[in-house]
């Protein structure tokens, strides 16, 4: 797990990377799993958020039918409502 999220007041701040994300370079919204103090949680991340970037992966040996990307988050600030709610709260 290379992506971490920490609380900052009522917001969350995400940092880290995700690799081999299908259509990551063309999506408007990403679902990102990140390590928190309470375990792994999911977050809805708009791809136009400050600190969010994608890098398309070229020269692949397979998976050529779709865009494959690396997602990079550098202190992406999200409101508390961006955390996905699950059975653990």
KOLMI-31170 format. One record per atom (N, C-alpha, C): atom name; y, x, z; residue number from 1. Coordinates in steps of 0.2 Angstrom, whole numbers. Each point is the difference from the previous one (the first is absolute). Last residue first. Example, Ala and Ser with C-alpha at 12.3 -4.5 7.8 and 13.67 -1.06 7.14 Angstrom:
<atom = N, yy = -11, xx = 64, zz = 35, nr = 2>
<atom = CA, yy = 6, xx = 4, zz = 1, nr = 2>
<atom = C, yy = 5, xx = -4, zz = 3, nr = 2>
<atom = N, yy = -28, xx = 2, zz = 0, nr = 1>
<atom = CA, yy = 6, xx = -4, zz = 0, nr = 1>
<atom = C, yy = 6, xx = 4, zz = 0, nr = 1>
***
This chain:
<atom = N, yy = 8, xx = -90, zz = 44, nr = 89>
<atom = CA, yy = 7, xx = -1, zz = 2, nr = 89>
<atom = C, yy = 5, xx = 3, zz = -4, nr = 89>
<atom = N, yy = -25, xx = -1, zz = -2, nr = 88>
<atom = CA, yy = 2, xx = 4, zz = 6, nr = 88>
<atom = C, yy = 7, xx = -1, zz = 2, nr = 88>
<atom = N, yy = -9, xx = -10, zz = -20, nr = 87>
<atom = CA, yy = -4, xx = -3, zz = 6, nr = 87>
<atom = C, yy = 2, xx = 4, zz = 6, nr = 87>
<atom = N, yy = 18, xx = 2, zz = -18, nr = 86>
<atom = CA, yy = -7, xx = 0, zz = -1, nr = 86>
<atom = C, yy = -3, xx = -3, zz = 6, nr = 86>
<atom = N, yy = 25, xx = 5, zz = -15, nr = 85>
<atom = CA, yy = -3, xx = -3, zz = 6, nr = 85>
<atom = C, yy = -8, xx = -1, zz = -1, nr = 85>
<atom = N, yy = 19, xx = 18, zz = -10, nr = 84>
<atom = CA, yy = -5, xx = -5, zz = -2, nr = 84>
<atom = C, yy = -3, xx = -2, zz = 7, nr = 84>
<atom = N, yy = 25, xx = 10, zz = -3, nr = 83>
<atom = CA, yy = -6, xx = 2, zz = 2, nr = 83>
<atom = C, yy = -5, xx = -6, zz = -1, nr = 83>
<atom = N, yy = 24, xx = -1, zz = -4, nr = 82>
<atom = CA, yy = -4, xx = 3, zz = -6, nr = 82>
<atom = C, yy = -7, xx = 2, zz = 2, nr = 82>
<atom = N, yy = 18, xx = -8, zz = 15, nr = 81>
<atom = CA, yy = -4, xx = -6, zz = -4, nr = 81>
<atom = C, yy = -4, xx = 3, zz = -5, nr = 81>
<atom = N, yy = 15, xx = 14, zz = 13, nr = 80>
<atom = CA, yy = -6, xx = -2, zz = 3, nr = 80>
<atom = C, yy = -4, xx = -5, zz = -3, nr = 80>
<atom = N, yy = 16, xx = 15, zz = -16, nr = 79>
<atom = CA, yy = 1, xx = -5, zz = 6, nr = 79>
<atom = C, yy = -7, xx = -1, zz = 3, nr = 79>
<atom = N, yy = 5, xx = 23, zz = -12, nr = 78>
<atom = CA, yy = -2, xx = -7, zz = -1, nr = 78>
<atom = C, yy = 1, xx = -4, zz = 6, nr = 78>
<atom = N, yy = 5, xx = 26, zz = -12, nr = 77>
<atom = CA, yy = 1, xx = -4, zz = 5, nr = 77>
<atom = C, yy = -1, xx = -7, zz = -2, nr = 77>
<atom = N, yy = -8, xx = 26, zz = -7, nr = 76>
<atom = CA, yy = 1, xx = -7, zz = -3, nr = 76>
<atom = C, yy = 1, xx = -5, zz = 6, nr = 76>
<atom = N, yy = -4, xx = 26, zz = -2, nr = 75>
<atom = CA, yy = 4, xx = -4, zz = 5, nr = 75>
<atom = C, yy = 2, xx = -6, zz = -3, nr = 75>
<atom = N, yy = -12, xx = 11, zz = -16, nr = 74>
<atom = CA, yy = 3, xx = 5, zz = 4, nr = 74>
<atom = C, yy = 5, xx = -4, zz = 4, nr = 74>
<atom = N, yy = -23, xx = -4, zz = -17, nr = 73>
<atom = CA, yy = 5, xx = -3, zz = 4, nr = 73>
<atom = C, yy = 3, xx = 5, zz = 5, nr = 73>
<atom = N, yy = -15, xx = -2, zz = -25, nr = 72>
<atom = CA, yy = 3, xx = 4, zz = 5, nr = 72>
<atom = C, yy = 5, xx = -4, zz = 4, nr = 72>
<atom = N, yy = -23, xx = -3, zz = -18, nr = 71>
<atom = CA, yy = 6, xx = -3, zz = 4, nr = 71>
<atom = C, yy = 2, xx = 5, zz = 5, nr = 71>
<atom = N, yy = -14, xx = 3, zz = -24, nr = 70>
<atom = CA, yy = 1, xx = 2, zz = 7, nr = 70>
<atom = C, yy = 6, xx = -4, zz = 3, nr = 70>
<atom = N, yy = -15, xx = -9, zz = -22, nr = 69>
<atom = CA, yy = 5, xx = 4, zz = 3, nr = 69>
<atom = C, yy = -1, xx = 2, zz = 7, nr = 69>
<atom = N, yy = -9, xx = -11, zz = -26, nr = 68>
<atom = CA, yy = -3, xx = 2, zz = 7, nr = 68>
<atom = C, yy = 6, xx = 4, zz = 3, nr = 68>
<atom = N, yy = -4, xx = -19, zz = -21, nr = 67>
<atom = CA, yy = 4, xx = 5, zz = 3, nr = 67>
<atom = C, yy = -2, xx = 1, zz = 7, nr = 67>
<atom = N, yy = -18, xx = -9, zz = -19, nr = 66>
<atom = CA, yy = 6, xx = -2, zz = 4, nr = 66>
<atom = C, yy = 4, xx = 6, zz = 3, nr = 66>
<atom = N, yy = -19, xx = 3, zz = -14, nr = 65>
<atom = CA, yy = 2, xx = -7, zz = -2, nr = 65>
<atom = C, yy = 6, xx = -3, zz = 3, nr = 65>
<atom = N, yy = -13, xx = 21, zz = 4, nr = 64>
<atom = CA, yy = 5, xx = 1, zz = -5, nr = 64>
<atom = C, yy = 3, xx = -7, zz = -2, nr = 64>
<atom = N, yy = -18, xx = 11, zz = 15, nr = 63>
<atom = CA, yy = 5, xx = -5, zz = 3, nr = 63>
<atom = C, yy = 6, xx = 0, zz = -5, nr = 63>
<atom = N, yy = -14, xx = 23, zz = 0, nr = 62>
<atom = CA, yy = -2, xx = -7, zz = -1, nr = 62>
<atom = C, yy = 6, xx = -5, zz = 2, nr = 62>
<atom = N, yy = 3, xx = 23, zz = -1, nr = 61>
<atom = CA, yy = -6, xx = 0, zz = -4, nr = 61>
<atom = C, yy = -3, xx = -7, zz = -1, nr = 61>
<atom = N, yy = 27, xx = 8, zz = 3, nr = 60>
<atom = CA, yy = -6, xx = -2, zz = 4, nr = 60>
<atom = C, yy = -6, xx = 0, zz = -5, nr = 60>
<atom = N, yy = 25, xx = 6, zz = -2, nr = 59>
<atom = CA, yy = -6, xx = 4, zz = -2, nr = 59>
<atom = C, yy = -6, xx = -1, zz = 4, nr = 59>
<atom = N, yy = 22, xx = -9, zz = 11, nr = 58>
<atom = CA, yy = -1, xx = 1, zz = -7, nr = 58>
<atom = C, yy = -7, xx = 4, zz = 0, nr = 58>
<atom = N, yy = 14, xx = -16, zz = 19, nr = 57>
<atom = CA, yy = -5, xx = 5, zz = -1, nr = 57>
<atom = C, yy = -2, xx = 0, zz = -7, nr = 57>
<atom = N, yy = 24, xx = -9, zz = 12, nr = 56>
<atom = CA, yy = -6, xx = -1, zz = -4, nr = 56>
<atom = C, yy = -4, xx = 6, zz = -1, nr = 56>
<atom = N, yy = 17, xx = -7, zz = 20, nr = 55>
<atom = CA, yy = -1, xx = 6, zz = -5, nr = 55>
<atom = C, yy = -6, xx = -2, zz = -3, nr = 55>
<atom = N, yy = 20, xx = -13, zz = 17, nr = 54>
<atom = CA, yy = -7, xx = 1, zz = -3, nr = 54>
<atom = C, yy = 0, xx = 5, zz = -5, nr = 54>
<atom = N, yy = 15, xx = -9, zz = 24, nr = 53>
<atom = CA, yy = 0, xx = 3, zz = -7, nr = 53>
<atom = C, yy = -8, xx = 0, zz = -2, nr = 53>
<atom = N, yy = 19, xx = -8, zz = 21, nr = 52>
<atom = CA, yy = -6, xx = -1, zz = -3, nr = 52>
<atom = C, yy = 0, xx = 3, zz = -7, nr = 52>
<atom = N, yy = 19, xx = 0, zz = 15, nr = 51>
<atom = CA, yy = -5, xx = 5, zz = 3, nr = 51>
<atom = C, yy = -7, xx = -1, zz = -4, nr = 51>
<atom = N, yy = 17, xx = -21, zz = 0, nr = 50>
<atom = CA, yy = 2, xx = 7, zz = 1, nr = 50>
<atom = C, yy = -6, xx = 4, zz = 3, nr = 50>
<atom = N, yy = -7, xx = -22, zz = -14, nr = 49>
<atom = CA, yy = 3, xx = 2, zz = 7, nr = 49>
<atom = C, yy = 2, xx = 8, zz = 0, nr = 49>
<atom = N, yy = -11, xx = -14, zz = -18, nr = 48>
<atom = CA, yy = 7, xx = 2, zz = -1, nr = 48>
<atom = C, yy = 3, xx = 2, zz = 7, nr = 48>
<atom = N, yy = -22, xx = -9, zz = -2, nr = 47>
<atom = CA, yy = 0, xx = 7, zz = -3, nr = 47>
<atom = C, yy = 7, xx = 2, zz = -2, nr = 47>
<atom = N, yy = -9, xx = -16, zz = 21, nr = 46>
<atom = CA, yy = 3, xx = 0, zz = -7, nr = 46>
<atom = C, yy = 1, xx = 7, zz = -3, nr = 46>
<atom = N, yy = -19, xx = -8, zz = 19, nr = 45>
<atom = CA, yy = 5, xx = 5, zz = -2, nr = 45>
<atom = C, yy = 3, xx = -2, zz = -7, nr = 45>
<atom = N, yy = -16, xx = -9, zz = 22, nr = 44>
<atom = CA, yy = 2, xx = -2, zz = -7, nr = 44>
<atom = C, yy = 6, xx = 4, zz = -1, nr = 44>
<atom = N, yy = -21, xx = 6, zz = 17, nr = 43>
<atom = CA, yy = 7, xx = -2, zz = -1, nr = 43>
<atom = C, yy = 1, xx = -2, zz = -7, nr = 43>
<atom = N, yy = -21, xx = 4, zz = 20, nr = 42>
<atom = CA, yy = 2, xx = 0, zz = -7, nr = 42>
<atom = C, yy = 7, xx = -2, zz = 0, nr = 42>
<atom = N, yy = -15, xx = 15, zz = 19, nr = 41>
<atom = CA, yy = 3, xx = -7, zz = -2, nr = 41>
<atom = C, yy = 2, xx = 0, zz = -7, nr = 41>
<atom = N, yy = -16, xx = 15, zz = 20, nr = 40>
<atom = CA, yy = 2, xx = -1, zz = -7, nr = 40>
<atom = C, yy = 3, xx = -7, zz = -1, nr = 40>
<atom = N, yy = 2, xx = 10, zz = 25, nr = 39>
<atom = CA, yy = -5, xx = 0, zz = -5, nr = 39>
<atom = C, yy = 3, xx = -1, zz = -7, nr = 39>
<atom = N, yy = 14, xx = 1, zz = 19, nr = 38>
<atom = CA, yy = -5, xx = -5, zz = 2, nr = 38>
<atom = C, yy = -6, xx = 0, zz = -5, nr = 38>
<atom = N, yy = 18, xx = 15, zz = -2, nr = 37>
<atom = CA, yy = -2, xx = 1, zz = 6, nr = 37>
<atom = C, yy = -5, xx = -5, zz = 2, nr = 37>
<atom = N, yy = 1, xx = 4, zz = -25, nr = 36>
<atom = CA, yy = 5, xx = -1, zz = 5, nr = 36>
<atom = C, yy = -3, xx = 1, zz = 6, nr = 36>
<atom = N, yy = -5, xx = 4, zz = -28, nr = 35>
<atom = CA, yy = -2, xx = 1, zz = 7, nr = 35>
<atom = C, yy = 6, xx = -1, zz = 4, nr = 35>
<atom = N, yy = -4, xx = -12, zz = -24, nr = 34>
<atom = CA, yy = 3, xx = 6, zz = 3, nr = 34>
<atom = C, yy = -3, xx = 0, zz = 7, nr = 34>
<atom = N, yy = -1, xx = -13, zz = -26, nr = 33>
<atom = CA, yy = -3, xx = 1, zz = 6, nr = 33>
<atom = C, yy = 2, xx = 7, zz = 3, nr = 33>
<atom = N, yy = 11, xx = -18, zz = -19, nr = 32>
<atom = CA, yy = -1, xx = 7, zz = 2, nr = 32>
<atom = C, yy = -3, xx = 0, zz = 7, nr = 32>
<atom = N, yy = 7, xx = -15, zz = -23, nr = 31>
<atom = CA, yy = -3, xx = -1, zz = 6, nr = 31>
<atom = C, yy = -3, xx = 7, zz = 2, nr = 31>
<atom = N, yy = 21, xx = -7, zz = -18, nr = 30>
<atom = CA, yy = -6, xx = 4, zz = 2, nr = 30>
<atom = C, yy = -3, xx = -2, zz = 7, nr = 30>
<atom = N, yy = 18, xx = -9, zz = -22, nr = 29>
<atom = CA, yy = -2, xx = 0, zz = 7, nr = 29>
<atom = C, yy = -7, xx = 3, zz = 1, nr = 29>
<atom = N, yy = 10, xx = -1, zz = -21, nr = 28>
<atom = CA, yy = 6, xx = -1, zz = 3, nr = 28>
<atom = C, yy = -1, xx = 0, zz = 8, nr = 28>
<atom = N, yy = -14, xx = 14, zz = -21, nr = 27>
<atom = CA, yy = 0, xx = -6, zz = 5, nr = 27>
<atom = C, yy = 7, xx = -1, zz = 3, nr = 27>
<atom = N, yy = -8, xx = 18, zz = -16, nr = 26>
<atom = CA, yy = 3, xx = -6, zz = -3, nr = 26>
<atom = C, yy = 1, xx = -6, zz = 5, nr = 26>
<atom = N, yy = -10, xx = 22, zz = 5, nr = 25>
<atom = CA, yy = 6, xx = 2, zz = -3, nr = 25>
<atom = C, yy = 4, xx = -6, zz = -3, nr = 25>
<atom = N, yy = -23, xx = -2, zz = 10, nr = 24>
<atom = CA, yy = 6, xx = 2, zz = 5, nr = 24>
<atom = C, yy = 6, xx = 1, zz = -3, nr = 24>
<atom = N, yy = -23, xx = -6, zz = -9, nr = 23>
<atom = CA, yy = 7, xx = -3, zz = -2, nr = 23>
<atom = C, yy = 5, xx = 1, zz = 5, nr = 23>
<atom = N, yy = -22, xx = 9, zz = 9, nr = 22>
<atom = CA, yy = 0, xx = -4, zz = -6, nr = 22>
<atom = C, yy = 7, xx = -4, zz = -1, nr = 22>
<atom = N, yy = -5, xx = 22, zz = 15, nr = 21>
<atom = CA, yy = 2, xx = -7, zz = 1, nr = 21>
<atom = C, yy = 1, xx = -3, zz = -7, nr = 21>
<atom = N, yy = -6, xx = 24, zz = 10, nr = 20>
<atom = CA, yy = -4, xx = -4, zz = -4, nr = 20>
<atom = C, yy = 1, xx = -8, zz = 0, nr = 20>
<atom = N, yy = 9, xx = 14, zz = 21, nr = 19>
<atom = CA, yy = -2, xx = 2, zz = -7, nr = 19>
<atom = C, yy = -4, xx = -5, zz = -3, nr = 19>
<atom = N, yy = 20, xx = 2, zz = 20, nr = 18>
<atom = CA, yy = -6, xx = -3, zz = -2, nr = 18>
<atom = C, yy = -1, xx = 2, zz = -7, nr = 18>
<atom = N, yy = 16, xx = 9, zz = 23, nr = 17>
<atom = CA, yy = -1, xx = -1, zz = -7, nr = 17>
<atom = C, yy = -7, xx = -4, zz = -1, nr = 17>
<atom = N, yy = 22, xx = 3, zz = 20, nr = 16>
<atom = CA, yy = -6, xx = 2, zz = -3, nr = 16>
<atom = C, yy = -1, xx = -1, zz = -7, nr = 16>
<atom = N, yy = 15, xx = -13, zz = 21, nr = 15>
<atom = CA, yy = 0, xx = 7, zz = -4, nr = 15>
<atom = C, yy = -7, xx = 2, zz = -2, nr = 15>
<atom = N, yy = 16, xx = -23, zz = 11, nr = 14>
<atom = CA, yy = -6, xx = 3, zz = -3, nr = 14>
<atom = C, yy = 1, xx = 7, zz = -3, nr = 14>
<atom = N, yy = 11, xx = -18, zz = 19, nr = 13>
<atom = CA, yy = 2, xx = 5, zz = -4, nr = 13>
<atom = C, yy = -7, xx = 4, zz = -2, nr = 13>
<atom = N, yy = 10, xx = -26, zz = 11, nr = 12>
<atom = CA, yy = -5, xx = 5, zz = -1, nr = 12>
<atom = C, yy = 2, xx = 6, zz = -5, nr = 12>
<atom = N, yy = 14, xx = -19, zz = 18, nr = 11>
<atom = CA, yy = -2, xx = 3, zz = -7, nr = 11>
<atom = C, yy = -6, xx = 4, zz = 1, nr = 11>
<atom = N, yy = 13, xx = -9, zz = 18, nr = 10>
<atom = CA, yy = -4, xx = -5, zz = -3, nr = 10>
<atom = C, yy = -3, xx = 2, zz = -7, nr = 10>
<atom = N, yy = 6, xx = 20, zz = 15, nr = 9>
<atom = CA, yy = 3, xx = -7, zz = 2, nr = 9>
<atom = C, yy = -5, xx = -5, zz = -3, nr = 9>
<atom = N, yy = -9, xx = 18, zz = -8, nr = 8>
<atom = CA, yy = 7, xx = 2, zz = 1, nr = 8>
<atom = C, yy = 4, xx = -6, zz = 2, nr = 8>
<atom = N, yy = -28, xx = 9, zz = -4, nr = 7>
<atom = CA, yy = 5, xx = -5, zz = 2, nr = 7>
<atom = C, yy = 7, xx = 3, zz = 1, nr = 7>
<atom = N, yy = -20, xx = 10, zz = -16, nr = 6>
<atom = CA, yy = 2, xx = 0, zz = 6, nr = 6>
<atom = C, yy = 6, xx = -6, zz = 1, nr = 6>
<atom = N, yy = -22, xx = 10, zz = -17, nr = 5>
<atom = CA, yy = 6, xx = -5, zz = 1, nr = 5>
<atom = C, yy = 2, xx = 1, zz = 7, nr = 5>
<atom = N, yy = -15, xx = 15, zz = -20, nr = 4>
<atom = CA, yy = 1, xx = -2, zz = 7, nr = 4>
<atom = C, yy = 6, xx = -4, zz = 0, nr = 4>
<atom = N, yy = -19, xx = 12, zz = -18, nr = 3>
<atom = CA, yy = 6, xx = -4, zz = 1, nr = 3>
<atom = C, yy = 0, xx = -3, zz = 7, nr = 3>
<atom = N, yy = -18, xx = 13, zz = -9, nr = 2>
<atom = CA, yy = 6, xx = 4, zz = -1, nr = 2>
<atom = C, yy = 6, xx = -4, zz = 0, nr = 2>
<atom = N, yy = -28, xx = -1, zz = 6, nr = 1>
<atom = CA, yy = 6, xx = -4, zz = 0, nr = 1>
<atom = C, yy = 6, xx = 5, zz = 0, nr = 1>
***
